[in-house]
Amino acid sequence: MQALKCKLSPDLGYLATSSADATVKLWNVGELLPDAAEDSPGSGSDSAPQKQPPPRVEQQPQASTVLKGHQRWVWDIAFSADSAYLVSASSDQTAKLWDLEKGEDIRDYKGHTKAVTAVSLDDVPDPSPPARD
């Protein structure tokens, strides 16, 4: 697998990777990080805490979800502001909108004549209402 892009969800729950194998993989961040209790310095010591190396990962983490549906490389990904959706861009000339709870694509954006290599999702509502005349 050749990862092409890596994004962290706004709620910090998932790390998403897009890949040359035509998939998007979601990794549960909680499963990737070492237990915070192991990183806390020992109590009762007057000396400055020594920086400890991170614990060795004994097993390679596994993706919690693999989004399949593209036919070629997935170049870019973008999360929605609420981390419920993800948009992907692919060499198969499509972009897809994914429902992350269901783990499936819910909309295909077709009609491009070349690879789609970048996406952006700006779904944060404007805090100020439009001016009225």
Backbone as a chain_set.jsonl record, in Angstrom:
{"seq": "MQALKCKLSPDLGYLATSSADATVKLWNVGELLPDAAEDSPGSGSDSAPQKQPPPRVEQQPQASTVLKGHQRWVWDIAFSADSAYLVSASSDQTAKLWDLEKGEDIRDYKGHTKAVTAVSLDDVPDPSPPARD", "coords": {"N": [[0.835, -1.182, 0.0], [0.55, 2.16, -0.857], [0.415, 5.027, 0.777], [-1.174, 8.089, 0.171], [-2.271, 10.429, 1.167], [-2.927, 11.875, 4.347], [-5.141, 12.509, 6.937], [-6.429, 14.043, 9.898], [-9.369, 13.671, 11.754], [-11.766, 16.286, 12.59], [-12.864, 15.908, 15.166], [-10.892, 14.522, 16.371], [-10.996, 11.792, 16.479], [-10.473, 9.984, 14.428], [-7.942, 8.918, 12.13], [-7.432, 9.314, 8.798], [-6.414, 7.694, 5.834], [-5.555, 8.021, 2.457], [-5.124, 6.084, -0.521], [-3.001, 4.36, -2.927], [-4.074, 1.939, -3.464], [-6.721, 2.194, -4.077], [-8.415, 2.651, -1.931], [-9.801, 4.134, 1.096], [-8.646, 4.341, 4.289], [-9.664, 4.152, 7.644], [-8.479, 4.918, 10.774], [-8.72, 4.24, 14.175], [-7.99, 6.652, 16.414], [-7.672, 6.465, 19.177], [-6.851, 3.845, 19.501], [-4.355, 3.931, 18.429], [-2.718, 5.514, 19.979], [-0.486, 5.436, 22.772], [-1.267, 4.377, 26.123], [-2.113, 7.012, 28.234], [-1.581, 6.977, 30.935], [0.716, 5.48, 31.212], [2.639, 7.216, 30.372], [2.903, 9.15, 32.283], [4.927, 10.898, 34.633], [6.783, 9.396, 37.35], [5.614, 9.465, 40.745], [6.502, 11.301, 43.72], [9.161, 11.902, 43.341], [11.824, 14.222, 43.53], [13.425, 15.128, 41.543], [13.777, 16.387, 38.167], [11.482, 15.153, 35.745], [12.488, 12.493, 33.657], [12.665, 12.339, 30.167], [10.971, 9.86, 28.566], [11.294, 7.282, 26.127], [8.777, 6.614, 23.616], [6.449, 3.909, 24.208], [7.164, 0.717, 22.806], [5.497, -0.436, 19.962], [3.941, -3.414, 19.777], [2.291, -4.78, 18.045], [1.217, -4.32, 14.698], [-0.948, -1.671, 14.034], [-4.374, -2.022, 13.006], [-6.562, -0.935, 10.419], [-9.673, 0.474, 11.294], [-11.859, 0.756, 9.67], [-12.377, 0.199, 6.231], [-12.835, 1.956, 3.391], [-14.279, 1.198, 0.43], [-14.673, 1.574, -3.06], [-13.797, 3.275, -5.001], [-12.09, 3.065, -8.169], [-9.499, 3.507, -8.849], [-6.388, 5.137, -7.874], [-6.691, 6.948, -4.8], [-6.47, 10.21, -4.257], [-6.902, 12.422, -2.518], [-8.503, 13.54, 0.528], [-11.153, 14.73, 2.656], [-12.541, 15.704, 5.726], [-15.846, 16.235, 7.089], [-17.046, 18.97, 9.117], [-18.235, 17.969, 11.424], [-17.162, 15.475, 11.608], [-18.568, 13.321, 10.609], [-18.778, 12.718, 7.966], [-16.922, 12.121, 4.92], [-15.06, 13.24, 2.149], [-13.758, 12.056, -0.891], [-11.21, 12.004, -3.434], [-10.383, 10.824, -6.663], [-8.311, 9.06, -9.094], [-10.007, 7.785, -10.778], [-11.715, 9.53, -11.938], [-13.745, 10.507, -10.337], [-15.373, 11.933, -7.453], [-16.24, 11.116, -4.135], [-18.769, 11.053, -1.639], [-18.773, 10.038, 1.617], [-20.541, 8.306, 4.13], [-19.588, 8.008, 7.293], [-20.474, 6.611, 9.524], [-22.058, 4.587, 8.464], [-20.209, 3.519, 6.736], [-20.14, 3.635, 3.973], [-20.354, 4.811, 0.533], [-22.337, 7.61, -0.248], [-22.893, 9.389, -2.186], [-21.922, 10.003, -5.512], [-19.745, 11.96, -7.393], [-19.635, 12.637, -10.554], [-18.428, 13.035, -13.972], [-16.135, 14.345, -14.562], [-13.347, 14.677, -16.756], [-10.777, 14.017, -16.4], [-8.418, 12.85, -13.918], [-9.475, 13.319, -10.524], [-7.9, 15.182, -8.244], [-7.839, 16.662, -5.919], [-9.691, 17.714, -3.063], [-11.987, 19.639, -1.094], [-13.772, 20.531, 1.793], [-16.054, 22.631, 3.071], [-18.027, 23.026, 5.409], [-18.767, 24.459, 7.614], [-21.013, 26.456, 9.255], [-21.673, 29.899, 8.502], [-21.078, 32.231, 10.999], [-22.244, 34.745, 11.15], [-25.334, 36.166, 10.272], [-26.7, 36.742, 6.957], [-26.655, 40.076, 5.604], [-29.543, 42.167, 5.612], [-31.505, 43.99, 3.368]], "CA": [[0.0, 0.0, 0.0], [1.228, 3.446, -0.884], [-0.466, 6.074, 1.287], [-0.992, 9.328, -0.577], [-2.699, 11.572, 1.971], [-3.282, 11.513, 5.716], [-5.869, 13.612, 7.589], [-6.999, 13.796, 11.213], [-10.739, 14.19, 11.806], [-11.899, 17.426, 13.494], [-13.13, 15.479, 16.542], [-9.673, 13.808, 16.759], [-11.307, 10.381, 16.672], [-9.968, 9.135, 13.354], [-6.924, 9.279, 11.178], [-7.805, 8.725, 7.515], [-5.353, 7.658, 4.833], [-5.975, 7.664, 1.097], [-4.107, 5.156, -0.963], [-2.872, 3.905, -4.304], [-4.828, 0.699, -3.63], [-8.109, 2.608, -4.348], [-9.21, 2.662, -0.704], [-9.569, 5.074, 2.189], [-8.642, 3.586, 5.543], [-9.892, 4.926, 8.863], [-7.782, 4.359, 11.926], [-9.213, 4.785, 15.434], [-6.837, 7.3, 17.053], [-7.537, 5.925, 20.527], [-6.129, 2.581, 19.44], [-3.0, 4.191, 17.949], [-1.94, 6.225, 20.986], [-0.216, 4.667, 23.989], [-2.043, 4.763, 27.301], [-1.544, 8.223, 28.843], [-1.106, 6.669, 32.286], [2.073, 4.969, 31.117], [3.545, 8.316, 30.073], [2.999, 10.102, 33.38], [6.152, 10.696, 35.41], [6.586, 8.775, 38.663], [5.33, 10.421, 41.825], [7.394, 11.264, 44.866], [10.544, 12.214, 42.979], [12.086, 15.66, 43.495], [14.189, 15.465, 40.355], [12.986, 16.641, 36.956], [11.164, 13.888, 35.085], [13.263, 12.156, 32.485], [11.854, 12.056, 28.993], [11.018, 8.442, 28.238], [10.906, 6.999, 24.742], [7.429, 6.047, 23.56], [6.471, 2.45, 24.302], [7.26, 0.005, 21.528], [4.253, -1.038, 19.504], [4.214, -4.825, 19.519], [1.49, -5.214, 16.903], [0.911, -3.267, 13.743], [-2.37, -1.353, 14.149], [-5.218, -2.348, 11.863], [-7.589, 0.061, 10.129], [-10.968, 0.082, 11.841], [-12.796, 0.739, 8.549], [-11.792, 0.377, 4.907], [-13.851, 2.437, 2.46], [-13.998, 0.697, -0.919], [-15.633, 2.03, -4.056], [-13.051, 3.87, -6.103], [-11.456, 2.084, -9.052], [-8.091, 3.852, -9.028], [-5.762, 5.819, -6.737], [-7.427, 7.995, -4.076], [-5.449, 11.247, -4.078], [-7.143, 13.409, -1.468], [-9.653, 13.3, 1.394], [-11.493, 15.846, 3.536], [-13.603, 15.412, 6.681], [-16.826, 17.272, 7.407], [-16.758, 19.623, 10.403], [-18.71, 17.124, 12.521], [-16.462, 14.201, 11.469], [-19.521, 12.27, 10.24], [-18.663, 12.453, 6.531], [-15.612, 12.305, 4.318], [-15.078, 13.335, 0.69], [-12.525, 11.522, -1.469], [-10.945, 12.337, -4.834], [-9.688, 9.674, -7.221], [-7.906, 8.992, -10.501], [-11.1, 7.203, -11.566], [-12.476, 10.682, -12.428], [-14.894, 10.765, -9.466], [-15.25, 12.242, -6.032], [-17.297, 10.409, -3.423], [-19.137, 11.469, -0.288], [-18.91, 8.835, 2.438], [-21.153, 8.349, 5.46], [-18.622, 7.222, 8.057], [-21.177, 5.702, 10.434], [-22.47, 3.437, 7.668], [-19.051, 2.989, 6.036], [-20.445, 3.486, 2.546], [-20.479, 6.071, -0.202], [-23.745, 7.995, -0.39], [-23.021, 10.222, -3.378], [-20.805, 10.026, -6.449], [-19.649, 13.17, -8.204], [-19.079, 12.166, -11.823], [-18.469, 13.981, -15.071], [-14.797, 14.858, -14.84], [-12.689, 13.966, -17.861], [-9.426, 13.684, -15.929], [-8.369, 12.462, -12.51], [-9.785, 14.309, -9.492], [-6.725, 15.046, -7.378], [-7.94, 17.458, -4.694], [-11.034, 18.032, -2.58], [-12.086, 20.462, 0.097], [-15.136, 20.533, 2.306], [-16.234, 23.76, 3.981], [-19.419, 22.936, 5.83], [-18.961, 25.194, 8.843], [-21.933, 27.568, 8.976], [-21.216, 31.263, 8.731], [-21.656, 32.662, 12.274], [-23.008, 35.981, 11.034], [-26.391, 36.053, 9.268], [-26.535, 37.68, 5.832], [-27.253, 41.409, 5.773], [-30.839, 42.345, 4.958], [-31.719, 45.362, 2.88]], "C": [[0.878, 1.242, 0.0], [0.227, 4.496, -0.427], [-0.137, 7.379, 0.578], [-1.333, 10.566, 0.252], [-3.109, 11.047, 3.337], [-3.954, 12.721, 6.358], [-6.417, 13.142, 8.93], [-8.396, 14.415, 11.255], [-10.83, 15.339, 12.807], [-12.178, 17.036, 14.944], [-11.974, 14.672, 17.133], [-9.902, 12.315, 16.996], [-10.681, 9.465, 15.644], [-8.813, 9.777, 12.602], [-7.326, 8.571, 9.893], [-6.607, 8.773, 6.588], [-5.971, 7.298, 3.486], [-4.81, 6.926, 0.462], [-4.127, 4.852, -2.449], [-3.634, 2.599, -4.534], [-6.335, 0.946, -3.788], [-9.001, 2.595, -3.113], [-8.899, 3.887, 0.143], [-9.651, 4.236, 3.455], [-8.813, 4.548, 6.703], [-9.26, 4.184, 10.022], [-8.336, 5.03, 13.172], [-8.028, 5.345, 16.201], [-6.613, 6.764, 18.456], [-6.775, 4.618, 20.566], [-4.674, 2.778, 19.009], [-2.112, 4.812, 19.011], [-1.68, 5.346, 22.202], [-1.05, 5.206, 25.142], [-1.361, 5.94, 27.994], [-0.999, 7.952, 30.23], [0.325, 6.156, 32.266], [3.087, 6.089, 30.91], [3.725, 9.28, 31.233], [4.25, 9.82, 34.196], [5.82, 10.09, 36.765], [6.358, 9.818, 39.735], [6.367, 10.263, 42.928], [8.839, 11.588, 44.543], [10.709, 13.725, 42.901], [12.847, 16.069, 42.244], [13.256, 15.682, 39.173], [12.703, 15.313, 36.264], [12.013, 13.703, 33.828], [12.325, 11.846, 31.34], [12.061, 10.602, 28.606], [10.665, 8.241, 26.768], [9.496, 6.415, 24.723], [7.504, 4.525, 23.647], [6.49, 1.823, 22.918], [5.919, -0.625, 21.191], [4.568, -2.472, 19.103], [3.452, -5.339, 18.303], [1.269, -4.032, 15.978], [-0.579, -2.962, 13.853], [-3.11, -1.683, 12.857], [-6.244, -1.232, 11.672], [-8.915, -0.435, 10.692], [-12.025, -0.018, 10.745], [-12.016, 0.936, 7.256], [-12.918, 0.752, 3.96], [-13.455, 2.036, 1.05], [-15.074, 1.183, -1.869], [-14.971, 2.709, -5.238], [-12.385, 2.757, -6.909], [-9.958, 2.324, -9.244], [-7.598, 4.6, -7.79], [-6.693, 6.87, -6.128], [-6.399, 9.033, -3.636], [-5.658, 12.146, -2.869], [-8.407, 13.039, -0.711], [-9.89, 14.545, 2.234], [-12.656, 15.43, 4.423], [-14.597, 16.558, 6.746], [-16.502, 17.824, 8.798], [-17.19, 18.773, 11.595], [-18.101, 15.721, 12.508], [-17.382, 13.035, 11.1], [-19.381, 11.85, 8.778], [-17.236, 12.698, 6.069], [-15.812, 12.376, 2.808], [-13.728, 12.827, 0.194], [-12.44, 11.87, -2.949], [-10.055, 11.261, -5.43], [-9.289, 9.861, -8.685], [-8.988, 8.388, -11.375], [-12.092, 8.263, -12.054], [-13.745, 10.957, -11.608], [-14.429, 11.301, -8.122], [-16.423, 11.531, -5.371], [-17.515, 11.056, -2.06], [-19.449, 10.209, 0.492], [-19.611, 9.159, 3.746], [-20.293, 7.439, 6.334], [-19.284, 6.282, 9.057], [-21.588, 4.422, 9.706], [-21.293, 2.768, 6.958], [-19.296, 2.787, 4.557], [-20.559, 4.839, 1.866], [-21.962, 6.354, -0.431], [-23.968, 8.921, -1.579], [-21.753, 10.145, -4.201], [-20.875, 11.317, -7.248], [-18.894, 12.791, -9.464], [-19.11, 13.281, -12.851], [-17.133, 14.609, -15.386], [-14.173, 14.046, -15.963], [-11.25, 13.596, -17.535], [-9.527, 13.274, -14.462], [-8.779, 13.632, -11.613], [-8.698, 14.144, -8.435], [-6.795, 15.854, -6.089], [-9.401, 17.694, -4.348], [-10.918, 18.918, -1.351], [-13.541, 20.452, 0.519], [-15.226, 21.636, 3.342], [-17.694, 23.791, 4.386], [-19.681, 23.601, 7.175], [-19.895, 26.361, 8.548], [-21.311, 28.914, 9.305], [-21.865, 31.774, 10.022], [-22.48, 33.936, 12.178], [-24.086, 35.814, 9.955], [-26.186, 37.045, 8.134], [-27.238, 39.009, 6.121], [-28.555, 41.506, 5.005], [-30.993, 43.803, 4.55], [-33.098, 45.845, 3.217]], "O": [[1.831, 1.347, 0.772], [-0.707, 4.823, -1.158], [1.03, 7.729, 0.405], [-0.745, 11.629, 0.055], [-3.578, 9.916, 3.467], [-3.412, 13.826, 6.331], [-6.819, 11.988, 9.078], [-8.581, 15.558, 10.837], [-10.064, 15.377, 13.77], [-11.775, 17.752, 15.861], [-12.063, 14.194, 18.264], [-9.088, 11.655, 17.642], [-10.386, 8.306, 15.935], [-8.726, 10.997, 12.461], [-7.54, 7.359, 9.894], [-5.873, 9.761, 6.553], [-6.798, 6.392, 3.388], [-3.656, 7.112, 0.849], [-5.129, 5.057, -3.134], [-3.822, 2.193, -5.681], [-7.133, 0.02, -3.649], [-10.224, 2.533, -3.24], [-7.896, 4.574, -0.052], [-10.62, 3.506, 3.662], [-8.196, 5.612, 6.747], [-9.479, 2.989, 10.22], [-8.417, 6.257, 13.228], [-7.143, 4.588, 16.601], [-5.466, 6.621, 18.882], [-6.12, 4.313, 21.562], [-3.847, 1.886, 19.202], [-0.891, 4.663, 18.963], [-2.559, 4.591, 22.618], [-1.481, 6.359, 25.126], [-0.172, 5.876, 28.305], [-0.059, 8.616, 30.667], [1.073, 6.381, 33.218], [4.264, 5.93, 31.237], [4.603, 10.142, 31.186], [4.602, 8.664, 34.43], [4.709, 10.252, 37.27], [6.86, 10.937, 39.635], [7.021, 9.227, 43.047], [9.678, 11.544, 45.444], [9.889, 14.429, 42.311], [12.902, 17.255, 41.922], [12.11, 15.232, 39.169], [13.573, 14.445, 36.201], [12.221, 14.634, 33.051], [11.311, 11.172, 31.519], [13.184, 10.168, 28.349], [9.824, 8.96, 26.229], [9.065, 5.795, 25.695], [8.486, 3.919, 23.22], [5.897, 2.35, 21.976], [5.289, -1.266, 22.032], [5.366, -2.712, 18.196], [3.925, -6.239, 17.609], [1.15, -2.889, 16.421], [-1.4, -3.876, 13.776], [-2.544, -1.629, 11.766], [-6.733, -0.655, 12.644], [-9.243, -1.616, 10.583], [-12.98, -0.785, 10.87], [-11.096, 1.752, 7.201], [-13.845, -0.028, 3.745], [-12.427, 2.476, 0.534], [-16.254, 1.201, -1.521], [-15.513, 2.72, -6.344], [-12.148, 1.659, -6.405], [-9.239, 1.455, -9.739], [-8.302, 4.685, -6.785], [-7.39, 7.588, -6.845], [-5.57, 8.775, -2.764], [-4.686, 12.589, -2.257], [-9.27, 12.326, -1.223], [-8.969, 15.318, 2.496], [-13.641, 14.872, 3.941], [-14.246, 17.711, 6.494], [-15.763, 17.201, 9.561], [-16.579, 18.847, 12.662], [-18.485, 14.872, 13.312], [-17.001, 11.876, 11.266], [-19.809, 10.761, 8.396], [-16.453, 13.381, 6.729], [-16.639, 11.652, 2.253], [-12.687, 13.126, 0.779], [-13.456, 12.011, -3.629], [-9.09, 10.826, -4.801], [-9.844, 10.692, -9.405], [-8.9, 8.468, -12.6], [-13.179, 7.931, -12.527], [-14.697, 11.557, -12.107], [-13.277, 11.146, -7.719], [-17.478, 11.366, -5.983], [-16.58, 11.538, -1.421], [-20.287, 9.406, 0.083], [-19.31, 10.164, 4.391], [-20.274, 6.225, 6.131], [-18.706, 5.252, 9.402], [-21.484, 3.323, 10.25], [-21.364, 1.588, 6.615], [-18.733, 1.878, 3.947], [-20.818, 5.862, 2.5], [-22.737, 5.457, -0.764], [-25.11, 9.205, -1.939], [-20.646, 10.214, -3.666], [-21.942, 11.713, -7.719], [-17.672, 12.642, -9.451], [-19.726, 14.326, -12.643], [-17.006, 15.331, -16.375], [-14.449, 12.853, -16.099], [-10.585, 12.928, -18.326], [-10.595, 13.348, -13.853], [-8.47, 14.787, -11.904], [-8.59, 13.091, -7.806], [-5.902, 15.745, -5.248], [-10.243, 17.854, -5.232], [-9.894, 18.943, -0.668], [-14.437, 20.373, -0.32], [-14.555, 21.586, 4.373], [-18.502, 24.496, 3.782], [-20.703, 23.338, 7.809], [-19.599, 27.178, 7.676], [-20.534, 29.051, 10.25], [-23.091, 31.753, 10.131], [-23.328, 34.186, 13.034], [-23.786, 35.37, 8.847], [-25.56, 38.086, 8.331], [-28.27, 39.054, 6.79], [-28.67, 40.997, 3.891], [-30.653, 44.719, 5.3], [-33.454, 46.975, 2.885]]}, "num_chains": 1, "name": "protein.A"}
